[in-house]
């Protein structure tokens, strides 16, 4: 049973999210815009025998962007903005607590990613890139990724006092995760030493989970290991985010 305080706080964060067009609309439509670009590129690429299917990466990339945009773009910057405005300092004088603040703040992001993932997965089925039976697994993977990247987003936004700095760091993490996970550039095309190193990053395990659910996807790691790494990283990131969170700009701990 959700308490009235938790419900009201969650609604407050949802209104704040929608009222900030600089972050909200970009994060909402960015994955679909990139999906259209990727589909356009894939449609004009020559089909060579034995060549990897570029379109197999399009849906995972779009889901990846939806998850990281919600977890980083509309989390780190807006949370630092609340601190800069003094809103978090006021909330810090109430019994809300760090864990409840993070939970209620993430609920609106969860709804946004759920909606985006549902639309993206419906498109994936329509394009014949995902079997309907794999939709629950892909949906669960997307939510697991939201927990992992969300923990990172709250760790950034929970410590930095400058909204611009928090937003820039969040964007940097998003782009680095995308380009170093094997989604934008397949790891198979990189030197062996680089490929081996990058394949051990938690973000690469997350990307691997999504790729294996595509109709022609191949696993780099065992499924159980990828699930274990992403789950452990998510738990660790959320724990650190809550423990390291600060209410006020001048707060040391």
C-alpha positions in Angstrom: 0.0 0.0 0.0 1.5 3.3 -1.1 1.2 6.0 1.5 -0.4 9.4 0.6 2.9 11.1 1.1 4.7 8.8 -1.3 1.9 9.2 -3.8 1.9 13.0 -3.7 5.6 13.2 -3.9 5.6 10.9 -7.0 3.0 13.1 -8.7 5.0 16.1 -7.9 8.1 14.6 -9.6 6.0 13.6 -12.5 4.7 17.2 -13.0 8.2 18.5 -12.7 9.4 16.1 -15.3 6.7 17.1 -17.9 7.1 20.8 -17.2 10.8 20.7 -18.1 10.7 20.5 -22.0 14.5 20.9 -22.3 14.9 17.4 -20.9 11.6 15.6 -21.1 10.7 15.9 -24.8 14.2 15.3 -26.0 14.4 12.1 -23.9 10.9 11.0 -25.0 11.3 11.4 -28.8 15.1 11.0 -29.2 15.0 7.1 -29.4 12.3 7.2 -32.0 14.2 9.8 -34.1 17.3 7.7 -34.0 15.3 4.6 -34.8 14.1 6.3 -38.0 17.6 7.3 -38.9 19.0 3.8 -38.3 16.2 2.2 -40.3 16.9 4.6 -43.1 20.6 3.8 -43.1 19.8 0.1 -42.9 17.5 0.2 -45.9 20.1 1.7 -48.2 23.1 -0.4 -47.0 24.1 -3.0 -49.6 23.1 -6.6 -48.6 26.2 -8.7 -48.9 26.4 -12.4 -48.4 27.6 -13.3 -45.0 27.6 -9.7 -43.8 25.9 -9.0 -40.4 22.4 -7.7 -40.5 22.6 -4.0 -39.5 18.9 -3.9 -38.6 19.5 -6.5 -35.9 21.2 -3.7 -33.9 18.6 -1.0 -34.6 16.0 -2.1 -32.0 18.6 -2.8 -29.2 20.1 0.7 -29.9 16.7 2.4 -29.7 15.8 0.6 -26.4 19.3 1.4 -25.1 18.8 5.1 -25.9 15.3 5.1 -24.3 16.6 3.5 -21.1 19.7 5.7 -20.8 17.9 8.9 -21.7 15.3 8.4 -18.9 18.0 7.2 -16.5 20.6 9.9 -17.2 19.3 12.8 -19.3 16.0 13.4 -17.4 17.5 12.3 -14.0 20.9 13.7 -13.4 20.3 17.3 -14.6 16.8 17.8 -13.2 17.8 16.4 -9.8 20.8 18.8 -9.7 18.3 21.6 -10.6 16.1 20.7 -7.6 19.2 21.0 -5.4 20.3 24.3 -7.0 16.8 25.8 -6.4 16.8 24.7 -2.8 13.9 22.3 -3.2 16.0 19.3 -2.0 17.1 21.3 1.0 13.5 21.8 2.0 12.6 18.2 1.4 15.6 17.2 3.6 13.9 18.8 6.6 11.0 16.4 6.2 10.7 12.7 7.0 10.9 11.8 3.3 14.3 10.2 3.4 16.8 9.6 0.6 15.5 6.2 -0.5 11.9 7.4 -0.8 12.9 10.5 -2.7 14.9 8.4 -5.2 12.0 5.9 -5.5 9.3 8.5 -6.1 11.6 10.4 -8.5 12.2 7.3 -10.6 8.5 6.3 -10.9 7.7 8.8 -13.6 10.9 7.7 -15.5 9.7 4.1 -15.1 6.3 5.0 -16.7 8.1 6.8 -19.6 10.4 3.9 -20.3 7.6 1.4 -20.1 5.6 3.3 -22.7 8.7 3.8 -25.0 9.7 0.1 -24.7 6.1 -1.0 -25.5 6.1 1.0 -28.7 9.6 0.1 -29.7 8.9 -3.6 -29.2 5.7 -3.4 -31.2 7.7 -1.9 -34.0 10.3 -4.7 -33.7 7.7 -7.4 -34.0 6.2 -5.6 -37.0 9.6 -5.4 -38.7 10.1 -9.1 -38.0 13.3 -8.5 -35.9 11.9 -9.9 -32.7 9.8 -13.0 -32.1 6.6 -12.3 -30.1 7.6 -14.9 -27.5 10.7 -12.9 -26.6 8.9 -9.7 -25.9 8.6 -10.3 -22.1 12.3 -11.0 -21.8 13.2 -7.9 -23.7 10.8 -5.8 -21.7 12.3 -7.2 -18.5 15.9 -6.5 -19.7 14.9 -2.9 -20.5 13.6 -2.4 -16.9 16.8 -4.0 -15.5 18.8 -1.6 -17.6 16.8 1.3 -16.2 17.7 0.2 -12.7 21.4 0.0 -13.6 21.6 3.3 -15.4 19.1 4.9 -13.1 21.5 4.2 -10.2 24.3 5.8 -12.1 22.0 8.8 -13.0 21.1 9.3 -9.3 24.7 9.0 -8.3 25.6 11.8 -10.7 22.6 14.0 -9.9 22.8 13.2 -6.2 26.3 14.6 -5.9 26.8 17.4 -8.4 25.5 20.8 -7.6 25.5 22.3 -11.1 22.6 21.2 -13.4 24.6 21.8 -16.5 27.6 19.7 -15.1 25.2 16.9 -14.1 23.5 16.9 -17.5 26.8 16.9 -19.4 28.3 14.1 -17.3 25.1 12.1 -17.8 25.3 12.6 -21.6 28.9 11.6 -21.6 28.1 8.4 -19.7 25.3 7.7 -22.1 27.4 8.2 -25.3 30.4 6.3 -23.8 28.1 3.4 -22.9 26.5 3.3 -26.3 29.7 3.4 -28.3 31.7 1.1 -26.1 29.0 -1.6 -25.6 29.1 -3.1 -29.0 25.8 -1.6 -30.2 27.0 1.4 -32.3 30.2 -0.4 -33.3 30.2 -4.2 -33.1 33.0 -5.5 -30.8 33.9 -8.0 -33.5 35.4 -5.2 -35.6 37.8 -4.1 -32.8 41.2 -5.4 -32.0 41.1 -8.5 -29.7 42.6 -6.8 -26.7 40.1 -3.9 -26.9 37.3 -6.3 -27.6 38.1 -8.4 -24.6 38.3 -5.4 -22.3 35.1 -3.7 -23.5 33.2 -7.0 -23.3 33.8 -7.0 -19.5 32.0 -3.7 -18.9 28.6 -4.0 -17.3 27.1 -1.9 -20.1 28.4 -4.5 -22.6 26.7 -7.3 -20.6 23.4 -5.2 -20.8 23.8 -4.8 -24.6 24.6 -8.5 -24.9 21.3 -9.3 -23.1 19.3 -7.4 -25.7 21.2 -8.7 -28.7 20.6 -12.3 -27.7 16.8 -11.7 -27.9 16.9 -10.6 -31.5 16.0 -13.2 -34.2 19.6 -13.5 -35.3 21.4 -12.5 -32.1 24.5 -14.3 -30.8 25.5 -14.2 -27.2 29.0 -13.1 -26.1 28.5 -14.2 -22.6 26.3 -16.9 -21.0 22.8 -15.6 -20.2 23.1 -16.3 -16.5 26.4 -14.3 -16.3 25.0 -11.3 -18.1 22.0 -11.3 -15.8 24.2 -11.6 -12.7 26.5 -8.8 -13.7 23.8 -6.3 -14.7 21.7 -7.1 -11.6 24.7 -6.8 -9.3 25.8 -3.5 -11.0 22.2 -2.1 -10.7 22.0 -3.0 -7.0 25.5 -1.5 -6.3 24.7 1.7 -8.2 21.4 2.2 -6.5 22.9 1.6 -3.0 25.7 4.0 -3.7 23.3 6.6 -5.1 21.2 6.5 -2.0 24.1 6.6 0.4 26.0 9.3 -1.5 22.9 11.5 -2.1 23.2 15.1 -0.6 20.3 17.4 0.0 22.1 20.7 -0.1 24.9 22.2 -2.2 27.0 22.8 0.9 26.5 19.4 2.4 29.7 17.4 2.7 28.4 13.9 3.3 
